[in-house]
């Protein structure tokens, strides 16, 4: 019976996809881990950024901020959820540097967490959108589960969701980041893959599928961290119009990677 079935099973096996259909941006820096680096011509403010909009009396030098966002295997959180991509942006060498870590195998998680920890300094100020409630706790749990030193707990964390709600709740239909982009910053995304579809895109690639949707996930994550930098300056300007210049706050259309 096995001899009779063998030709039929071989005939039903899917043909492997061409390598070009599986290509991903960036470079391999460890087994199953890719680093995607790009640079935006987005000059940082000359002066420290005042944080009165966040009910703080201090100001922070632009170079101390690290804008970050994760793409995860699920939206509910919990110990079974992991981040398969971490995107981060910071002002570096006169522009906005965007670095994204992307896992292409489950086994690459410790390497990804180790590299991300190397991007953090003792005076880093993390900046996110709902990251205090979602991204940071998820990453802290993954560090503990992989038995690595957890680097986030001792850092300042500025979550832009809460001041955004104070300034703009009730003005627009909701305070999702995509809405704030469109309404406040004039950014319109083209061919954007919704975050809810990111887990399926990553798992589909791991199962041998094409990289098309995973590339769109990378583009979505890239735009998220760039938007955080622009939103920070917009909020600082709304609290004090003379505090900082707001470079680049004009209508922008974004596309895929």
Buried (B, 14 or more C-beta within 10 A) or exposed (E): EEEEEEEEEEEEEEEEEEEEEBEBBBEEEBEBBBBBEBEBEBBBBEEBBBBBBBEEEEBBBBBBBBBBBBBBBEEEBEEEBBBBBBBBBBBEEEBBBBBBBBBBEEEBBBBBBBBBBEBBEEEBBBBBBBBBEBBBEBBBBBBEEBEBEBBBEEBEBBBBBBBBEEBBEEEEEEBBBBBBBBBBBEBEBEEBBEBEBBBBBBEBBBEEBBBBBBBBBBBBBBBBBBBBBBBBBBBBBBBEEEBBBBBBBEEBEBEBB
